[in-house]
């Protein structure tokens, strides 16, 4: 490519999970919430002023940042930055705080986009190997880097190291710690209070999972005001459109609706794990809205993935080391999980 | 800032024009369209499937890219890339095609964000001085750089160099040429066919101006498929939300609505220029939906700006070299322009 950057020559870019058009597909492949968002969201979109399309949105997403600060126990919008999905926040944190050539730290396996983003930015990337049970090795705590991506719960297993471990890491680490809490509403606890005590902690949340708003693309980062100010320097002028801002504000205003959906997903997660274990899968503990179903026999995990797909049930299969013998399965409705388990029974019979 | 990048230390970030909450303000400061978007846009948003919020949007914005390709005379989505406003496209073109330390070329004065983006990316920036009438000097054609931002029409004057000049530049320039056509629907002609003949041409359009969709944040870039493929590598996974994709597709489907609004704005632009000239302003020819009203007397342009603001009429004043004695005024409705001219009469009396 004549005008291309050398740095991008071997980059393939992130390949998102399939979005089949067929509404009959049982879609357990991209960790969406199976339940709709609060009805208040649609009400808020309908109530937008006529000029909301024609005029520029609030460039600073002030209202959204205020309601998030209030909910998360922070003193005003200065502690919150809002972005076009957590996608944008993850990319921005490198552009804002990492120089090309610096090292970015994470673990392996984890969310593959961390490594892709480091590559796109010209940063070095180090993924410390998790142990067999997808837990942190002690060596992780002596690593040094400009920035660390720390997903909690961590995909693709959903493992959730104890808060005290994360706090110990923040204390000893010399760089910024991005605590990716995309899935934390499905977990037992969170680290949202860390930015109060740790100047290097940035906690990120998304509206795509627990709030059922993946289609609207909203994420927020909570951090010290001096960190938020740097984000404001590097952001696109109007990075969050008027509809997404209004939707996220409304979703935050009906927190109980989200919590009720989360409770249902957590209950179904238990049923899903039991069903998979009864079929012979090994399933590490998950605190997210997905589980990793490990399978060592015949047919292979990849074959199972394909057979499920032919049955109209989409799960995720990764051609990555340590994941060849596994399926990542989103927790859907009880009915969807029943259909999955039935299909697996047929395939494994 | 302990964790900050040196490169950002002196960056202030782009300061967007004010968005006053008071609906009575005559808002002629951010080049929005004074007329609403096609009613088909609202219909399309209302017709979105119930799952559009809960599920991820199309990561590749295929439908939008297809309708743009068709409208602009290109053979399919491979020639089009879609982004979260032209904001995102302008930032992405640097990340995708410019290495830190490379030179980015443009003119002075022009859209200030080009320089800000180069600074954020660690690129060098050169703005070749336009002549007194805001036209290109001959020296511009012998410049060398990795990439050139070429706004046509060019803010803040709205000058529109002949197509043949832009084509001559594309032929001789050694880097990529980003032809920023944000305002081109208000002009007499455009350069949308250039990517067919010039491998280094990228034409960018926005839905914020002529299509009255600033609140939705949609921009598109038209270029050779090998250029589009590089954009696809560096984009955020899901960069364009479901609502914005649907809105832009619907707006493109009612092209006549946009053209009718543009015709009204162009007619009002003529009236605005005449009115300003009658008051003693110098107004360079503009082919955009704004004009630059130059004023050398007393009270100063800045004082006029402030007095207008007190009267509830917002225009744009730039504290930049060569623009101290000027106001940039968006072409509003006839009624808004009458109110502006009346207010100016009082202020200058």
Interface residues (C-beta under 8 A of the other chain):
Chain A: X1 X2 X3 X4 X5 X6 X7 X8 X11 X12 X13 X14 X16 X17 X19 X23 X27 X30 X32 X33 X34 X35 X36 X37 X41 X42 X45 X49 X50 X51 X52 X53 X54 X55 X56 X57 X58 X59 X84 X85 X87 X88 X91 X95 X96 X97 X98 X99 X100 X113 X120 X122 X175 X176 X199 X200 X208 X212 X213 X214 X215 X216 X217 X226 X227 X229 X230 X232 X233 X234 X235 X236 X237 X238 X239 X240 X241 X242 X243 X244 X247
Chain B: X1 X2 X3 X4 X5 X6 X7 X8 X11 X12 X13 X14 X16 X17 X19 X23 X27 X30 X32 X33 X34 X35 X36 X37 X41 X42 X45 X49 X50 X51 X52 X53 X54 X55 X56 X57 X58 X59 X84 X85 X87 X88 X91 X95 X96 X97 X98 X99 X100 X113 X120 X122 X175 X176 X199 X200 X208 X212 X213 X214 X215 X216 X217 X226 X227 X229 X230 X232 X233 X234 X235 X236 X237 X238 X239 X240 X241 X242 X243 X244 X247
